[in-house]
Amino acid sequence: MNRYPLWKYLIVAAALVLGFVYTLPNFFGESPAVQLSSAKATLKVDERTLARAAEVLKAGGIAHDGIQVDTTGVKARFKDTDTQLKAKDALEKAFNTDPSDPQYVVALNLLSASPQWLTSLHALPMYLGLDLRGGVHFLLQVDMKGALQKRLDSTAADLRTLMRDKSVRHAGINREGDRVVIRFREADVRDKARSALADAQPDLAIADQGEGQDLRLVATLKPEAQRRIQEFALKQNMTTLHNRINELGVAEPVIQQQGVDRIVVQLPGVQDTAKAKDILGRTATLEIRMVDDAPGALQAALAGNVPFGDELYTERGGPQLLVKKQVVLTGDRLTDAQPGFDSQTHEPAVHLTLDSAGARIFRDITRENVGKRMAILLIEKGKGEVVTAPVIRTEIGGGRVQISGRMTTTEANDVALLLRAGSLAAPMDIIEERTIGPSLGADNIQKGFHSTMWGFAAIALFMIVYYQIFGVVSVIALASNLLLLVAILSMLQATLTLPGIAAIALTLGMAIDSNVLINERVREELRNGSPPQAAIAAGYERAFDTILDSNVTTLIAGLALLIFGSGPVRGFAVVHCLGILTSIFSAVVISRAMVNLIYGRQKKLTKVAIGQVWKPGLATK
C-alpha cells in the first residue's frame, strides 16, 4: 500500500543529488579579479592578448590564481584585493601607454571561486543583486530636447536634398530653434515646395509665413512624431548602454527605463566607479567620408604636412589613410547592418540598409565618385578609426550597401554588430549616483541568511516536537525544498536580491503548511479508526487536493506580480513562483518517499510516531 516503485525512488534521489551539486557553487564565494577588454571596436582581445597579460603579471612578480580569455576579455583571479590593485596598475601601465588615448579597459571585477569540476558541469552560483553584492547605481537623464534638435538637423539636410531633387529654388534652409525655416522669393515656388514636403515628410507640420520678397515655409515636428523620436532615443540609448557595459564584464546588469526620459543603471560587483562612469559617458558616432587619394597627399601628411580639409587616420589592421573632413553620411541614416557574403566573390561582407534620405545621398555620392575610396569611421571621444575603406565600383541605389574586402567571417559579424549598435541617440547626464560597498552587501547577505536560518530552526523545532517522526520527515522535506529552490535559481542564473531572500523565507513558511495538512489528515484518519498504513495512504491522497488548491491560488497571485511588477517586485515574484513548485514536489513526493521507506515495509504496523492522537471516548475514561 505504501511502497513506491524503484523508479520513483530513483527520481527523488536524482533530484536531491542534482540539487546538491547545483547549490554547492553558492558556498564558494567570489575571488577578486581584473578584467582586460578592448576600448575600441576595431581592437580584438584574443589569445595573444592573454599571453601578453600573463607576461606582464609574471614580470611584475604578481601571482594569480588563474587567467583566461572569453568573449568579454581577459580575466585574471587573485587571492586578495591588494594583489588585485597591483595587477590592475601593472596592466594599465603596460597596455595603455598613452593615458589620453586608452586602447584597453582595465577594470576591477569579482569572479566565482567555484572549483573547475563544478564549472565544467555548468554548475554556477546565483548572481547577486546590487543590495547583496555591492556595486554602483546610476540614474541617467536623457536630453530629449537634444534628440529633437538632432532630428531637426538631419531633417534640414533632407529638405535640401529634396529641394534639389524636385528642382525647387529656395533662398536658404536653416534650423531656428525647434523649427526648420525655408525661404523663398516667389509664391508659386513656395506652393510647389509645400506640396513636395507634404508627400515626402509626413512627420512635419507646414505653415506659411512672410510676404513680399520674404516668403517662408516653417516646418515643425508633429506631436506624435516628437513622441516617437523620444521613445526611439530612449530605446537606442539603452541598447548602446548594454553594449558598453559588456566591456566591464558585469554579471546581470540592470538597465531599465524610469519615467519618460530617465534610465536606471545598476552594476552589481563593480568596484571601480570611475571606470564605470567613463564607460557610460562615452559617445560614439559613425561617419562616412571620402578618402583623399590625390598623388603625394598621403606622403605629405605622413611627413607632417596634412593638406587643408583632410585628416590622417589608421585603417583597421592596415596602413594610414588621408580622409577628407567633410562628412558625407552619418550613422543616423543606418537602419540595419547584417553579416553575409559577397554574391560574386563569396567573401565575407557586411550588408547595410539606409533610410530613404540616406539612400538618396549615398546614390548621389557613389555616382559622382566611382573608382574612389570611401572611408567608414567610428568616432569616439573625439578620436576616430577607419573600420573599412572600400573602393566604389559603381553607383549604389536602393539603400542597400555592401562592405567587403580583407574581412574574416568573425570580423564581418563584429563590424555588423558595431554598426547596428550605433551611438547615443541623445545626450545623457548622470543626475544621481550611489555606491554600495561590498561590506554592506555582505552584511545584507548575513542578515538575510540569519533570518532564513532562524525561521527554519523555529519551524523545525515545532514540527519535531509536535509531530515526532513525521515532524522529522517534514523538516527533511523542507530542507530539500530549500535545496531544490536554490539549485533551480542557480541553474537559471537568476539574480538574488533582498526581496528574493524574503521570498525564500516566505516559501519555507508556506511549504511547511503542506506538511501540516498532510500530518493532520493522517491524524484524522487514525482518530477515525483507520489502520496506520491506510491512514498514511489516505492522509497523503486526501490532503493533495487541498495542497494543490492553496498553492495554485498563491501561484496565480505570484504570476500577477511577475507579469505586472518590475524591479524588486519582479525579483520577489520569480523566487516566490519557483518556491511554490518546489514546495509541492518536496511536501508530496519527497516526504511520501521517506515515510514509505520508514513505515511502508512493515506489514503489521500497529502505530506511527505522529504525536498525540485524540480519539473519541478517551477523555471520559
C-alpha positions as CSV (number, residue, x, y, z in Angstrom):
1,M,0.0,0.0,0.0
2,N,2.7,2.5,1.0
3,R,5.5,1.4,-1.3
4,Y,6.9,3.4,-4.2
5,P,8.2,1.6,-7.3
6,L,12.0,1.7,-7.7
7,W,11.9,4.4,-10.4
8,K,10.2,6.9,-8.1
9,Y,12.9,6.5,-5.5
10,L,15.5,7.0,-8.3
11,I,13.8,10.2,-9.4
12,V,13.8,11.5,-5.9
13,A,17.4,10.6,-5.3
14,A,18.5,12.1,-8.7
15,A,16.6,15.3,-7.9
16,L,18.3,15.6,-4.5
17,V,21.8,14.9,-5.9
18,L,21.3,17.4,-8.7
19,G,20.0,19.9,-6.2
20,F,23.1,19.5,-4.0
21,V,25.5,19.8,-7.0
22,Y,24.0,22.9,-8.4
23,T,23.5,24.5,-4.9
24,L,27.2,23.9,-4.0
25,P,28.8,26.7,-6.1
26,N,26.9,29.3,-4.0
27,F,29.1,28.4,-0.9
28,F,32.5,29.1,-2.5
29,G,32.1,32.9,-2.8
30,E,34.0,35.1,-5.2
31,S,37.6,36.0,-5.9
32,P,39.0,39.5,-6.7
33,A,39.8,39.7,-10.4
34,V,41.0,42.1,-13.1
35,Q,39.4,42.2,-16.5
36,L,41.1,43.4,-19.6
37,S,38.8,44.2,-22.6
38,S,39.0,46.3,-25.7
39,A,38.2,50.0,-25.5
40,K,37.9,50.3,-29.3
41,A,35.6,48.4,-31.6
42,T,38.4,47.7,-34.1
43,L,40.7,46.2,-31.5
44,K,40.3,42.5,-30.7
45,V,41.2,40.7,-27.4
46,D,42.4,37.2,-28.2
47,E,45.0,34.5,-27.1
48,R,47.9,36.9,-27.9
49,T,46.4,39.5,-25.5
50,L,46.1,36.7,-22.9
51,A,49.8,35.7,-23.4
52,R,50.9,39.4,-23.1
53,A,48.9,39.9,-20.0
54,A,50.4,36.8,-18.4
55,E,53.9,38.1,-19.2
56,V,53.1,41.5,-17.7
57,L,52.0,39.8,-14.4
58,K,55.0,37.5,-14.4
59,A,57.4,40.4,-15.0
60,G,55.8,42.3,-12.1
61,G,56.1,39.3,-9.7
62,I,52.3,39.3,-9.3
63,A,50.9,35.8,-8.6
64,H,47.5,34.9,-9.9
65,D,45.1,32.1,-9.3
66,G,44.2,31.6,-13.0
67,I,44.0,33.6,-16.2
68,Q,41.6,33.0,-19.1
69,V,40.1,34.7,-22.1
70,D,36.4,34.7,-23.1
71,T,34.0,36.7,-25.1
72,T,34.2,39.7,-22.8
73,G,38.0,39.8,-22.4
74,V,41.0,38.5,-20.4
75,K,40.2,37.8,-16.8
76,A,42.8,37.1,-14.0
77,R,42.0,35.9,-10.5
78,F,43.9,36.9,-7.4
79,K,44.0,35.9,-3.7
80,D,43.2,39.3,-2.2
81,T,42.3,42.9,-3.2
82,D,45.8,44.2,-2.6
83,T,47.2,41.9,-5.3
84,Q,44.2,42.8,-7.5
85,L,45.0,46.5,-7.3
86,K,48.7,45.9,-8.1
87,A,47.8,43.8,-11.1
88,K,45.4,46.5,-12.3
89,D,48.1,49.2,-12.1
90,A,50.6,46.9,-13.9
91,L,48.2,46.0,-16.7
92,E,47.1,49.6,-17.1
93,K,50.7,50.8,-17.5
94,A,51.6,48.1,-19.9
95,F,48.5,48.2,-22.2
96,N,47.6,51.9,-22.1
97,T,50.9,53.6,-22.7
98,D,49.1,56.8,-23.7
99,P,46.6,57.7,-20.9
100,S,44.9,60.3,-23.2
101,D,44.0,57.5,-25.8
102,P,43.4,54.3,-23.9
103,Q,43.4,51.2,-26.1
104,Y,42.0,48.8,-23.4
105,V,39.6,48.9,-20.5
106,V,41.3,47.6,-17.3
107,A,38.6,47.1,-14.7
108,L,38.3,45.5,-11.3
109,N,35.8,42.6,-11.1
110,L,34.7,39.7,-9.0
111,L,34.6,36.1,-10.3
112,S,33.1,32.9,-8.9
113,A,35.6,30.9,-6.9
114,S,33.9,27.6,-7.7
115,P,36.2,24.6,-8.5
116,Q,36.8,23.7,-12.1
117,W,34.9,20.4,-11.9
118,L,31.7,22.3,-10.9
119,T,32.2,24.9,-13.6
120,S,32.7,22.1,-16.2
121,L,29.2,20.8,-15.2
122,H,27.8,24.3,-15.7
123,A,27.1,24.5,-12.0
124,L,27.4,28.2,-11.4
125,P,26.4,30.4,-8.5
126,M,23.4,32.7,-8.5
127,Y,24.1,36.2,-9.5
128,L,23.7,38.6,-6.6
129,G,21.9,41.9,-6.9
130,L,23.2,45.3,-6.1
131,D,21.9,45.2,-2.5
132,L,23.8,41.9,-1.7
133,R,27.0,42.2,-3.7
134,G,27.7,45.9,-3.6
135,G,28.2,48.0,-6.7
136,V,27.1,51.2,-8.2
137,H,23.7,52.7,-9.1
138,F,23.3,55.5,-11.7
139,L,20.3,57.5,-12.7
140,L,20.7,59.0,-16.2
141,Q,18.7,61.9,-17.6
142,V,18.2,61.7,-21.4
143,D,18.2,65.1,-23.1
144,M,15.0,64.7,-25.1
145,K,15.4,68.2,-26.4
146,G,18.8,67.3,-27.8
147,A,17.2,64.3,-29.6
148,L,14.6,66.5,-31.2
149,Q,17.3,69.1,-32.3
150,K,19.4,66.3,-33.7
151,R,16.4,65.1,-35.7
152,L,15.7,68.6,-37.0
153,D,19.3,69.0,-38.1
154,S,19.1,65.8,-40.2
155,T,15.6,67.0,-41.5
156,A,17.1,70.2,-42.7
157,A,19.7,68.2,-44.7
158,D,16.9,66.0,-46.1
159,L,15.0,69.1,-47.2
160,R,18.0,70.5,-49.1
161,T,18.3,67.2,-50.9
162,L,14.5,67.1,-51.6
163,M,14.5,70.7,-53.0
164,R,17.4,69.8,-55.3
165,D,15.8,66.6,-56.5
166,K,12.5,68.5,-57.2
167,S,14.3,71.4,-58.8
168,V,12.8,73.9,-56.4
169,R,14.7,77.1,-56.0
170,H,15.0,78.4,-52.4
171,A,16.8,81.2,-50.6
172,G,18.1,79.1,-47.8
173,I,17.2,76.3,-45.4
174,N,18.1,76.6,-41.7
175,R,17.1,75.3,-38.3
176,E,15.9,78.0,-36.0
177,G,15.3,76.6,-32.5
178,D,12.7,73.9,-32.7
179,R,11.7,74.6,-36.3
180,V,13.2,74.4,-39.8
181,V,12.7,77.6,-42.0
182,I,12.8,77.5,-45.8
183,R,12.9,80.9,-47.5
184,F,11.6,81.8,-51.0
185,R,11.2,84.8,-53.2
186,E,8.2,83.7,-55.3
187,A,4.8,82.5,-54.0
188,D,4.3,79.8,-56.7
189,V,7.7,78.3,-55.9
190,R,6.7,78.2,-52.2
191,D,3.4,76.4,-53.2
192,K,5.4,73.8,-55.2
193,A,7.7,73.3,-52.3
194,R,4.8,72.8,-49.9
195,S,3.2,70.1,-52.0
196,A,6.6,68.3,-52.2
197,L,7.1,68.5,-48.5
198,A,3.6,67.1,-47.8
199,D,4.3,64.0,-49.8
200,A,7.9,63.4,-48.6
201,Q,7.8,64.5,-45.0
202,P,4.6,63.3,-43.3
203,D,6.1,64.0,-39.8
204,L,6.3,67.7,-40.4
205,A,3.6,70.3,-39.9
206,I,4.0,73.1,-42.5
207,A,2.9,76.7,-42.1
208,D,3.2,79.7,-44.4
209,Q,4.8,82.9,-43.1
210,G,6.1,86.2,-44.6
211,E,5.0,88.3,-47.5
212,G,6.5,90.1,-50.5
213,Q,10.1,89.0,-51.2
214,D,10.4,87.3,-47.8
215,L,8.3,84.2,-48.1
216,R,8.9,81.3,-45.7
217,L,7.7,77.8,-45.1
218,V,8.1,76.9,-41.4
219,A,8.3,73.2,-40.6
220,T,7.8,71.8,-37.1
221,L,7.6,68.2,-35.9
222,K,4.1,66.9,-35.2
223,P,3.4,65.9,-31.6
224,E,3.1,62.2,-32.4
225,A,6.4,62.4,-34.3
226,Q,8.1,64.0,-31.3
227,R,6.9,61.2,-29.0
228,R,8.1,58.6,-31.5
229,I,11.5,60.2,-31.8
230,Q,11.8,60.5,-28.0
231,E,10.8,56.9,-27.5
232,F,13.3,55.7,-30.1
233,A,16.1,57.8,-28.5
234,L,15.5,56.2,-25.1
235,K,15.5,52.7,-26.5
236,Q,18.6,53.3,-28.6
237,N,20.4,54.7,-25.6
238,M,19.5,51.7,-23.5
239,T,20.8,49.4,-26.3
240,T,24.0,51.3,-26.5
241,L,24.5,51.2,-22.7
242,H,24.0,47.4,-22.8
243,N,26.9,47.1,-25.4
244,R,29.1,49.4,-23.4
245,I,28.5,47.7,-20.0
246,N,29.6,44.4,-21.6
247,E,33.1,45.8,-21.6
248,L,33.0,45.9,-17.8
249,G,32.0,42.2,-17.6
250,V,29.2,42.9,-15.2
251,A,27.0,39.9,-14.4
252,E,23.3,40.6,-14.8
253,P,23.4,44.5,-15.0
254,V,20.1,46.2,-14.6
255,I,19.2,48.7,-17.3
256,Q,15.6,49.9,-17.3
257,Q,13.5,52.9,-18.1
258,Q,12.2,55.1,-15.4
259,G,9.6,57.6,-16.4
260,V,9.7,59.1,-19.9
261,D,13.2,60.4,-20.0
262,R,15.3,58.6,-17.4
263,I,17.3,55.3,-17.4
264,V,18.4,53.4,-14.3
265,V,21.7,51.5,-14.5
266,Q,22.7,49.2,-11.7
267,L,26.1,47.4,-11.9
268,P,26.4,44.7,-9.2
269,G,30.0,43.8,-8.3
270,V,31.6,46.9,-9.9
271,Q,34.4,48.2,-7.6
272,D,35.8,50.8,-10.0
273,T,33.2,53.5,-10.0
274,A,35.3,55.9,-12.1
275,K,35.8,53.3,-14.8
276,A,32.0,52.6,-14.9
277,K,31.3,56.4,-15.3
278,D,33.9,56.6,-18.0
279,I,32.3,53.7,-20.0
280,L,28.7,55.1,-19.6
281,G,29.7,58.6,-20.6
282,R,31.4,57.6,-23.9
283,T,29.9,59.0,-27.1
284,A,30.4,57.2,-30.4
285,T,29.3,58.3,-33.9
286,L,29.6,56.6,-37.3
287,E,30.7,58.7,-40.2
288,I,31.2,58.1,-43.9
289,R,33.8,60.3,-45.6
290,M,35.8,60.2,-48.9
291,V,39.4,59.2,-48.9
292,D,41.9,61.8,-50.4
293,D,43.8,59.8,-53.0
294,A,45.5,62.8,-54.6
295,P,49.1,62.0,-55.7
296,G,51.6,62.8,-53.0
297,A,48.9,63.9,-50.5
298,L,49.4,60.9,-48.2
299,Q,53.2,61.2,-48.2
300,A,53.0,64.9,-47.3
301,A,50.6,64.1,-44.5
302,L,52.9,61.4,-43.1
303,A,55.8,63.9,-43.2
304,G,53.7,66.2,-41.0
305,N,52.1,68.4,-43.7
306,V,48.4,67.4,-43.6
307,P,46.6,69.1,-46.5
308,F,43.9,71.6,-45.6
309,G,40.5,69.9,-45.2
310,D,42.0,66.5,-44.6
311,E,42.7,64.3,-41.5
312,L,45.0,61.4,-41.1
313,Y,43.6,58.1,-39.8
314,T,44.6,54.5,-39.5
315,E,42.7,51.8,-41.3
316,R,41.6,48.8,-39.4
317,G,44.6,46.3,-39.4
318,G,46.2,48.3,-42.3
319,P,48.1,51.4,-43.3
320,Q,47.2,55.1,-42.6
321,L,44.7,56.9,-44.7
322,L,44.2,60.5,-45.6
323,V,40.4,61.2,-45.2
324,K,38.5,64.4,-46.0
325,K,36.9,66.2,-43.1
326,Q,33.6,66.7,-44.9
327,V,31.1,64.1,-43.6
328,V,29.1,62.5,-46.4
329,L,26.8,60.4,-44.3
330,T,26.3,59.7,-40.5
331,G,25.2,56.6,-38.7
332,D,21.8,58.2,-38.1
333,R,20.8,57.1,-41.7
334,L,21.6,53.5,-41.0
335,T,18.6,51.3,-40.3
336,D,20.2,47.8,-40.2
337,A,23.5,46.0,-40.7
338,Q,23.8,42.3,-41.2
339,P,26.8,40.0,-41.8
340,G,26.8,37.9,-45.0
341,F,28.8,37.1,-48.1
342,D,29.6,38.8,-51.4
343,S,27.4,37.2,-54.1
344,Q,30.2,37.3,-56.7
345,T,33.5,36.6,-54.8
346,H,31.8,34.8,-51.8
347,E,34.0,36.7,-49.4
348,P,32.6,37.8,-46.0
349,A,30.8,41.1,-46.2
350,V,28.5,43.4,-44.3
351,H,25.2,44.4,-45.8
352,L,23.9,47.8,-44.8
353,T,20.4,49.2,-45.1
354,L,19.9,53.0,-45.3
355,D,16.7,55.0,-44.8
356,S,15.2,56.9,-47.7
357,A,17.1,60.1,-47.2
358,G,20.4,58.2,-46.7
359,A,19.7,56.1,-49.8
360,R,19.4,59.3,-51.9
361,I,22.5,60.8,-50.5
362,F,24.5,57.6,-51.0
363,R,23.3,57.2,-54.5
364,D,24.5,60.7,-55.5
365,I,27.8,60.3,-53.7
366,T,28.6,56.9,-55.3
367,R,27.6,58.1,-58.8
368,E,30.0,61.1,-58.5
369,N,32.9,59.1,-57.1
370,V,33.1,55.8,-59.0
371,G,36.7,54.4,-58.7
372,K,37.4,56.3,-55.5
373,R,37.7,55.0,-51.9
374,M,35.1,55.7,-49.2
375,A,36.1,55.5,-45.6
376,I,33.7,54.4,-42.8
377,L,34.9,55.8,-39.5
378,L,33.9,55.3,-35.9
379,I,34.5,58.4,-33.8
380,E,34.8,58.0,-30.0
381,K,35.9,60.7,-27.6
382,G,36.9,62.9,-30.5
383,K,39.2,60.3,-32.0
384,G,38.4,58.2,-35.0
385,E,39.3,54.9,-36.6
386,V,38.6,53.7,-40.1
387,V,36.6,50.5,-39.8
388,T,36.9,49.8,-43.6
389,A,37.7,51.8,-46.7
390,P,36.2,50.1,-49.8
391,V,36.5,51.2,-53.4
392,I,33.3,52.4,-55.1
393,R,32.8,50.2,-58.1
394,T,29.5,51.6,-59.3
395,E,26.6,53.8,-58.4
396,I,24.7,52.3,-55.5
397,G,21.0,52.9,-55.2
398,G,18.1,51.5,-53.4
399,G,19.6,52.0,-49.9
400,R,21.4,48.6,-49.9
401,V,25.2,48.9,-49.3
402,Q,27.8,46.2,-49.1
403,I,31.1,46.4,-47.3
404,S,33.6,43.7,-48.2
405,G,37.3,43.1,-48.7
406,R,40.0,41.8,-46.3
407,M,37.5,40.6,-43.7
408,T,37.0,37.3,-42.0
409,T,33.6,35.9,-41.1
410,T,34.2,36.9,-37.4
411,E,35.3,40.4,-38.4
412,A,32.1,40.8,-40.6
413,N,30.0,39.8,-37.6
414,D,31.9,42.3,-35.4
415,V,31.5,45.2,-37.9
416,A,27.8,44.5,-38.3
417,L,27.3,44.5,-34.6
418,L,29.3,47.7,-34.3
419,L,27.3,49.5,-37.0
420,R,23.9,48.2,-35.5
421,A,24.9,49.4,-32.0
422,G,25.5,52.9,-33.3
423,S,25.9,55.8,-31.0
424,L,23.8,57.5,-28.4
425,A,20.6,58.9,-30.0
426,A,20.5,61.7,-27.4
427,P,23.0,63.1,-24.8
428,M,22.7,61.8,-21.3
429,D,23.8,63.2,-17.9
430,I,24.3,61.3,-14.6
431,I,22.0,63.0,-12.2
432,E,22.2,60.5,-9.3
433,E,25.0,58.2,-8.2
434,R,25.0,55.7,-5.3
435,T,27.7,53.3,-4.3
436,I,27.0,50.2,-2.2
437,G,30.2,48.8,-0.7
438,P,30.9,45.0,-0.6
439,S,30.9,45.2,3.2
440,L,27.3,46.5,3.2
441,G,26.3,43.8,0.7
442,A,27.9,41.1,2.9
443,D,26.0,42.5,5.9
444,N,22.8,42.2,4.0
445,I,23.6,38.6,3.0
446,Q,24.4,37.8,6.6
447,K,21.1,39.3,7.9
448,G,19.1,37.6,5.2
449,F,20.8,34.2,5.8
450,H,20.3,34.5,9.6
451,S,16.6,35.4,9.2
452,T,16.1,32.4,6.9
453,M,18.1,30.1,9.2
454,W,16.3,31.1,12.4
455,G,13.0,30.8,10.7
456,F,13.9,27.3,9.5
457,A,15.1,26.4,13.0
458,A,11.9,27.6,14.7
459,I,9.7,25.7,12.2
460,A,11.9,22.5,12.6
461,L,11.7,22.6,16.4
462,F,8.0,23.0,16.4
463,M,7.4,20.2,13.8
464,I,9.7,17.7,15.6
465,V,8.1,18.3,19.0
466,Y,4.6,18.3,17.7
467,Y,4.7,15.6,15.1
468,Q,7.7,13.5,16.2
469,I,8.9,11.2,13.3
470,F,6.5,12.7,10.9
471,G,7.8,16.1,12.0
472,V,11.4,14.9,11.2
473,V,10.2,13.8,7.8
474,S,8.6,17.2,7.3
475,V,11.8,19.0,8.2
476,I,13.8,16.9,5.8
477,A,11.3,17.7,3.1
478,L,11.5,21.4,3.9
479,A,15.3,21.3,3.7
480,S,15.1,19.5,0.3
481,N,12.7,22.2,-0.8
482,L,15.2,24.9,0.0
483,L,18.0,22.9,-1.7
484,L,16.0,22.5,-4.9
485,L,14.9,26.1,-4.9
486,V,18.5,27.4,-4.7
487,A,19.6,24.9,-7.3
488,I,16.9,26.0,-9.8
489,L,17.8,29.6,-9.2
490,S,21.5,28.8,-9.8
491,M,20.7,26.8,-13.0
492,L,18.6,29.6,-14.3
493,Q,21.4,32.1,-13.4
494,A,18.8,34.2,-11.7
495,T,19.7,37.3,-9.7
496,L,19.1,37.1,-6.0
497,T,18.2,40.3,-4.1
498,L,16.9,41.1,-0.7
499,P,13.3,40.7,-1.9
500,G,14.4,37.3,-3.2
501,I,15.6,36.3,0.2
502,A,12.3,37.4,1.7
503,A,10.5,35.2,-0.9
504,I,12.7,32.2,0.2
505,A,11.7,32.8,3.8
506,L,8.0,33.1,2.8
507,T,8.4,29.9,0.8
508,L,9.6,28.0,3.9
509,G,6.5,29.1,5.8
510,M,4.2,28.2,3.0
511,A,5.9,24.8,2.3
512,I,5.6,23.6,5.9
513,D,1.8,24.3,5.6
514,S,1.5,21.5,3.1
515,N,3.2,19.1,5.5
516,V,0.9,20.3,8.4
517,L,-2.1,19.5,6.2
518,I,-0.8,16.0,5.4
519,N,0.1,15.2,9.1
520,E,-3.3,16.5,10.4
521,R,-5.1,14.4,7.7
522,V,-3.2,11.3,8.8
523,R,-4.1,12.1,12.4
524,E,-7.7,12.4,11.4
525,E,-7.7,9.0,9.7
526,L,-6.2,7.5,12.8
527,R,-8.8,9.1,15.0
528,N,-11.5,7.6,12.8
529,G,-10.1,4.2,13.5
530,S,-8.2,3.5,10.2
531,P,-5.2,1.2,10.5
532,P,-1.8,3.1,10.3
533,Q,-1.0,2.0,6.7
534,A,-4.4,3.0,5.4
535,A,-4.3,6.3,7.4
536,I,-0.9,7.2,5.8
537,A,-2.2,6.5,2.3
538,A,-5.5,8.3,2.8
539,G,-3.8,11.2,4.5
540,Y,-1.5,11.9,1.6
541,E,-4.2,11.3,-1.1
542,R,-6.9,13.4,0.5
543,A,-4.6,16.2,1.5
544,F,-3.3,16.6,-2.0
545,D,-6.4,18.3,-3.4
546,T,-6.3,20.9,-0.6
547,I,-2.5,21.4,-1.1
548,L,-2.9,21.9,-4.8
549,D,-5.8,24.4,-4.5
550,S,-4.0,26.5,-1.9
551,N,-0.7,26.6,-3.9
552,V,-2.4,27.3,-7.3
553,T,-4.3,30.3,-5.9
554,T,-1.0,31.6,-4.4
555,L,0.8,30.9,-7.7
556,I,-1.8,33.0,-9.6
557,A,-1.0,35.9,-7.3
558,G,2.7,35.3,-7.8
559,L,2.2,35.3,-11.6
560,A,0.3,38.6,-11.4
561,L,3.3,40.1,-9.6
562,L,5.6,38.6,-12.2
563,I,3.7,40.0,-15.2
564,F,2.8,43.4,-13.9
565,G,5.6,44.1,-11.4
566,S,9.1,45.4,-12.1
567,G,12.4,45.7,-10.3
568,P,12.3,44.3,-6.7
569,V,8.7,43.2,-7.0
570,R,9.5,41.1,-10.1
571,G,12.5,39.5,-8.3
572,F,10.3,38.6,-5.4
573,A,7.7,37.0,-7.7
574,V,10.3,34.9,-9.5
575,V,11.5,33.2,-6.3
576,H,8.0,33.0,-5.0
577,C,6.6,31.1,-8.0
578,L,9.6,28.7,-8.2
579,G,9.3,28.1,-4.4
580,I,5.6,27.1,-4.8
581,L,6.5,24.5,-7.4
582,T,9.4,23.0,-5.4
583,S,7.3,23.0,-2.2
584,I,4.6,20.9,-3.9
585,F,7.2,18.4,-5.0
586,S,9.0,18.2,-1.7
587,A,5.9,18.1,0.5
588,V,4.1,15.4,-1.5
589,V,6.7,13.4,-3.3
590,I,9.8,13.6,-1.2
591,S,8.1,13.3,2.2
592,R,5.9,10.4,1.0
593,A,9.1,8.6,-0.2
594,M,10.7,9.0,3.2
595,V,7.5,7.8,5.0
596,N,7.3,4.8,2.7
597,L,10.9,3.9,3.5
598,I,10.3,4.2,7.2
599,Y,6.8,2.5,7.5
600,G,5.9,1.1,4.1
601,R,7.7,-2.3,4.5
602,Q,6.2,-3.1,7.9
603,K,3.3,-5.4,7.2
604,K,2.0,-5.5,10.8
605,L,2.2,-1.8,11.6
606,T,0.4,-1.0,14.8
607,K,1.2,2.6,15.5
608,V,3.1,5.6,13.9
609,A,5.0,8.4,15.7
610,I,2.9,11.4,14.7
611,G,2.3,13.0,18.1
612,Q,-0.7,12.8,20.4
613,V,-3.8,11.5,18.6
614,W,-7.1,12.2,20.3
615,K,-9.7,9.5,20.0
616,P,-13.4,9.8,20.8
617,G,-14.1,8.4,24.3
618,L,-10.6,8.7,25.7
619,A,-11.4,11.9,27.6
620,T,-14.3,10.2,29.5
621,K,-12.3,7.1,30.8
